Amino acid sequence: SSIHYRFFCDQFVQCFIPRFISEIYRCGRIGEDGAQQLLVDTYSLKTCILEVPVIAARGRQMAAAYSNYVIREMGRAESMLKILSSPVDDPEALSTLVQDPTGRGKPMSMDEIKRILALKPGAENAAGIAGSAVSFMGALD
């Protein structure tokens, strides 16, 4: 039934997207080129997550809450990868790069930006900060 299908889709994205973000943290060091490729892949993945339920439901649209959740949470992953693909290492400068123009998502904190910058090759104390980010993301599961 359509209720069960929608429940399945909601549960899937609520499990999948946080796991996807935590796996980005677990990658360890991610260079600019790798981050750019992951960003392209993330855009494709977001498109699939948004379109496949509509195709499977024979054209019936998913609820706005589903789309908003996918867009907001995948936007977090996209912001992380934008930071990693940027040659800039200054958290202040990067905070303007990842601002949400729609205003729907919460802004990224400086601590979060610093944890993401620690994933770049050559970052000091990257293992400790990345490990704390993984444990932080694990707490969300």
C-alpha positions in Angstrom: 0.0 0.0 0.0 1.1 3.6 -0.4 1.3 4.2 3.3 3.7 1.3 3.8 5.7 2.4 0.8 6.0 6.0 2.1 7.0 4.6 5.6 9.7 2.5 4.0 11.1 5.4 2.0 11.1 7.7 5.1 12.9 5.0 7.2 15.4 4.3 4.4 16.5 7.9 4.0 16.6 8.5 7.8 19.0 5.6 8.1 20.9 6.0 4.9 21.8 9.7 4.8 23.3 9.9 8.4 25.3 6.7 7.6 26.5 8.3 4.3 27.7 11.4 6.2 29.5 9.3 8.9 31.2 7.3 6.1 32.6 10.5 4.7 34.2 11.2 8.1 35.5 7.7 8.2 37.3 8.1 4.9 40.1 9.9 6.8 42.0 12.2 4.5 40.2 13.4 1.5 42.0 15.5 -1.1 40.5 18.3 -3.2 40.1 16.0 -6.3 38.5 13.3 -4.2 36.1 15.7 -2.5 35.1 17.1 -5.9 34.3 13.6 -7.2 32.4 12.8 -4.0 30.5 16.0 -4.5 29.4 15.0 -8.0 28.5 11.6 -6.7 26.5 13.2 -3.9 24.5 15.3 -6.3 23.7 12.2 -8.3 22.8 10.2 -5.2 20.5 13.0 -4.0 18.8 13.1 -7.4 18.2 9.3 -7.3 16.9 9.4 -3.8 14.4 12.1 -4.8 13.3 10.5 -8.1 13.3 6.8 -7.6 10.3 6.8 -5.2 8.3 8.9 -7.7 9.1 6.5 -10.5 8.3 3.4 -8.4 5.0 5.0 -7.3 4.1 5.5 -11.0 4.3 9.2 -10.9 2.7 10.0 -7.6 4.8 12.6 -5.7 6.3 11.9 -2.3 5.3 14.1 0.6 7.0 17.5 0.9 8.5 16.4 4.2 10.4 13.6 2.5 11.8 15.9 -0.2 12.7 18.6 2.4 14.5 16.1 4.6 16.5 14.7 1.7 17.4 18.1 0.4 18.4 19.4 3.9 20.4 16.4 5.0 22.1 15.8 1.6 22.9 19.5 1.7 24.9 18.9 4.8 27.0 16.3 3.0 27.4 18.7 0.0 28.5 21.5 2.4 31.1 19.1 3.9 32.4 18.2 0.5 32.5 21.9 -0.7 34.7 22.6 2.3 37.0 19.7 1.5 37.2 20.6 -2.2 38.1 24.2 -1.5 41.7 25.2 -1.5 40.9 27.7 1.3 41.8 26.5 4.8 40.4 29.5 6.8 37.2 28.5 8.7 36.0 32.1 8.7 36.2 32.3 4.9 34.6 28.9 4.5 31.6 29.8 6.6 30.3 32.0 3.8 30.9 29.2 1.3 28.5 26.8 3.1 25.7 29.2 4.1 22.3 27.8 3.2 20.7 30.3 0.8 17.2 28.9 1.5 17.5 29.4 5.2 15.9 26.0 5.9 19.0 24.3 7.4 20.8 25.2 10.5 24.1 27.1 9.8 27.3 25.1 10.2 29.3 25.9 13.3 32.9 26.9 13.4 33.7 23.7 15.3 32.0 21.6 12.6 34.0 23.4 9.9 37.2 22.8 11.8 36.4 19.1 12.2 35.8 18.9 8.4 39.0 20.8 7.7 40.9 18.2 9.7 40.0 15.6 7.0 42.1 17.4 4.5 45.6 16.0 3.8 48.2 17.9 5.7 45.8 18.9 8.5 47.3 18.9 12.0 45.8 16.4 14.5 43.5 15.1 11.8 43.2 11.6 13.3 42.0 12.9 16.7 39.5 15.4 15.3 38.2 13.0 12.6 37.8 10.3 15.2 35.8 12.6 17.4 33.7 13.5 14.4 33.0 9.8 13.7 32.0 9.2 17.3 29.8 12.4 17.2 28.1 11.1 14.0 27.8 7.6 15.6 25.8 9.2 18.5 23.3 10.3 15.9 22.5 6.7 14.9 
